[in-house]
Amino acid sequence: MTEISRDLLQRFTDIVGEKYAIDESGDQTHYTHENRDIYIGKTPLVLRPANTAEVAAIVKLAHETGTKIVPQGGHTGHVAGGVPNDTNDEIVVALGRMNKVRDLDLAGDTMTLEAGYILENAQKLADENDRLFPLSIGSKGSCQIGGNISTNAGGTAVLAYGNTREMVLGLEVVLPNGDIWNGLRRLKKDNTGYNLKGLFIGAEGTLGIVTAAVLKLFPKPKSRDVAFVGLDSPQKALDLLQIAKGGAGSSLTGFEIMPRIGIEFVLRYQDQIRDPMNEPHPWYVLMEISSNRPDGDASGMMQEILGEAFENGVVNDAAIAQSITQQDDFWNIRETLAPAQKPEGGSIKHDISVPVHSVPEFFTKAETIITRELPNARICGFGHMGDGNIHYNISVPVGEDSEKFLSNRLRINGLIHELVLSFNGSISAEHGIGKMKRDMMAETKDPIELNLMKALKKAVDPQGLMNPGKVL
């Protein structure tokens, strides 16, 4: 640990101005605390630059003086990727002021946004121009485009549109020496050498700071149908997924699985949310079909899919939304599932993925492990079944001490991740690595892959100043 001198801190402050620098005498809590307070860091200075030139000046000064930098977006992550370490020798660079629309190209179906642009505002911008920006995650009201790119965010639309990586055409990045790489190309085809933008998507700020991006827009669906389906098991959900893919193809834009206990958490958490079905079911699927035809095409596909599923004994019951408001209500249940677990007490969480066909077997084997290791724990496994990403969370038994329960976190993480790897799955499907999963990745990733990552890091950031201690 090397203390940063007051003179150097003042030089950094002068780049953005006193108004946009927060030293230790100010309230830095938002920037130093991970949102679950598992990790709490310390920084002598938070800088809030207004533009790419200021970011480049900050990074150039850091490069010249050997000062460590922690880039930060909306700070909504779950793996402490944007939290400074507790050594008090890292400067946080928060990009929230960089929130301009640089370009909107409707003919080319792209928008160019700065890194601090809020995701929900990006969705609204697309919608106002009769387009769709499909990236959607629970923190959409506060997460930022730069953070979405740096973590390669997933969400509920991956099934149809892919994750963030598939939505990025070009990037502007401040490199670790302060140079600005202007890769803001709007080209659908460009085979001139290495895919450089791919290095920075999902790199969590360890290779540079994303300051702007060219993002793809899609046709806005003309019709949409949403159904809440009750069924007996994850295997039945998989059977329904196969029927839905056969009947809707690329028009299947959502397929989320939830257990009954998750619905009960939501109903306790928000009084205004109603149970979508008259009778409880062990498992539920939220299914969405979208179409570019306005003639009820989505509704027709939904009716045919559910009809076949009923005939084959796959589903027990289904409620089809009768209005846009009800469609949003159904989705609100799914989006409320994660925050609804917090009032239930301590929760041991996992963000994993396995091959889609292995999801039912994963649920069965994981439940066996938890029942053996943590009797009476409440299992709430839910998520994006259409792409194999499950948020496998375990809540403290009713009446037991949360702190004592959470002392099992690392042990249970290890057992669940071992199971995931037996399916050739991933210990981090969409949340990233950050600090929380850094050592887990080192223990589980192929050594050749890990060495390639280390070689890239050393080549691009030889001083190791960009978000140190994260990912690698």
Salt bridges, closest charged atoms under 4 A:
GLU34 OE2 - ARG36 NE 3.52
ASP89 OD2 - LYS68 NZ 3.46
ASP103 OD2 - ARG186 NH1 2.77
ASP105 OD2 - ARG186 NH1 3.48
ASP109 OD1 - ARG131 NE 2.65
GLU114 OE2 - ARG102 NE 3.25
ASP127 OD1 - LYS220 NZ 2.83
GLU172 OE2 - ARG102 NH1 3.01
GLU256 OE1 - ARG334 NE 2.68
GLU256 OE1 - HIS384 ND1 2.90
GLU264 OE2 - ARG260 NE 3.46
ASP275 OD2 - ARG260 NH1 2.98
GLU288 OE1 - ARG224 NH1 2.77
ASP295 OD2 - ARG293 NH2 2.72
ASP297 OD1 - ARG293 NH1 3.94
ASP328 OD1 - ARG224 NH2 3.40
GLU335 OE2 - LYS140 NZ 3.92
GLU344 OE2 - ARG268 NE 3.13
GLU344 OE1 - ARG378 NH1 2.72
ASP351 OD1 - HIS391 ND1 3.55
ASP351 OD2 - HIS431 ND1 3.80
GLU361 OE2 - LYS365 NZ 2.93
GLU373 OE2 - ARG372 NE 2.82
GLU373 OE1 - ARG411 NH1 2.43
GLU430 OE2 - HIS384 NE2 3.10
GLU430 OE2 - HIS391 NE2 2.91
ASP439 OD1 - ARG438 NE 3.23
GLU449 OE1 - LYS445 NZ 3.34
ASP461 OD2 - LYS457 NZ 2.76
